């Protein structure tokens, strides 16, 4: 493992890497505070173009910021190394750094943190009235369906081809519906797998204890050192043979994601994970192509080789195969046409043309910052005194339950659930008591102000879930605004909550029965929609929470923390318990 680096501060490294893109491509700008690279608003741009926002953790360069430019993406948001950017960073990118008049497509890779945070930003865009679509790219077959479970395939090197095609279609004037549909369609015809000789080392961190022994290779290893299907002793020829088998074996029900006929055409992408020398990468490309033609009678119509999505200086590579199916978009917009289309992004192979340098503008870009809570208004009305009374009763109950939630979470989790809920409840209570300006009777505005508190105070997976849910709630309420004063009745809330549950399901695989806070949330929302009775709905949430005592966890830390014998039949899910206490408090105050 290579542990020597020129940079010892990973945060400084990320910022300097992002800043370099504005030096190598003068059509780009950088919002350093939010780590957003975006196309300059004063650079040439076709009117009415759909905006594409991507991003993810740093350490995968040139992905994702290297794919911002004409013909590709409009903005990319960077997290720290191997960590998702926050929803607030992504929101600023999608609302303030790109044009939104023709809609926004948000395209991260399929990792839990990315899905939650990019998904939360997508809901904030919708709550702001912006036409927005979201899709998490998932092309990896290294883990397989059984092990991947509800999370699904990971997003790795092949996703670059999806960014390229959707970017080209948007540049050609494709609608938001067409660009979003293409992302889904291309993903269905895309498979990738990576393998590596060694784990990677993050600058500024200690040396990990896990090494891949000399002579062995990790088949299917992920882009953050995640394990693949297996480790084995193999030379390059054997290694490539195994990888192609996992990509194309028609009888493998666990990994068979595409079918093929002798007439099908493919694009092959060989991606350097960062540490393979150019000469070895070239040799790898030759070996993959040779076996693909010889063993599978597939002669790719395009062979693309290079460094597109890395794992820092990972000593490995990935193979991606894209089946060129008919996308129904007509002449000049086939999948191959879109891959061949020019693009001005330093991470893609096309060079930046002289015209872009001629049109460069050195003046600084004025950064626009929006505040959804201040800028959003509606005609849905609810007396602020009622909000304070009802919401305050629920918050008070959550705060009082902190010790029980913490005790439960110490047994089945990592012990921080109670403190996190209490911290969020206290911050919302402070908003109710001391808001400046004071809360109005505009219920959508009030919800958005609460969202801001939740996003700033509550962290972790539960914080992201609550923030996504509340953003979707604001959207669901806003959708019922007819332009004339309308009281926010239980029926109005019920419709909005049903919308929120549907929206949340896009970003988390959790369902009732998985032993999560969903076991309290869904029964409450569904019962309220059916009965419009808050007390009956809160009782359903309590019943759902009680049922978690006997459930085996399938998501969250409870899957691998502690012994089930210690808590099965005794301890409810901490998140569900805390939520049901809040909902019970609401019901008692109505």
PyMOL commands that set and color helices and strands:
alter all, ss='L'
color gray80, all
select helices_A, chain A and resi 10-24+65-67+87-96+112-127+145-148+159-171+176-188+236-248+278-296+335-340+354-358+372-375+384-400+402-412+417-434+443-457+460-478+490-504+518-531+534-550+557-559+564-567+574-589
alter helices_A, ss='H'
color red, helices_A
select strands_A, chain A and resi 28-31+36-39+51-58+75-81+104-107+132-134+190-196+216-219+230-233+266-272+302-306+316-323+380-381+486-487
alter strands_A, ss='S'
color yellow, strands_A
deselect
rebuild
show_as cartoon
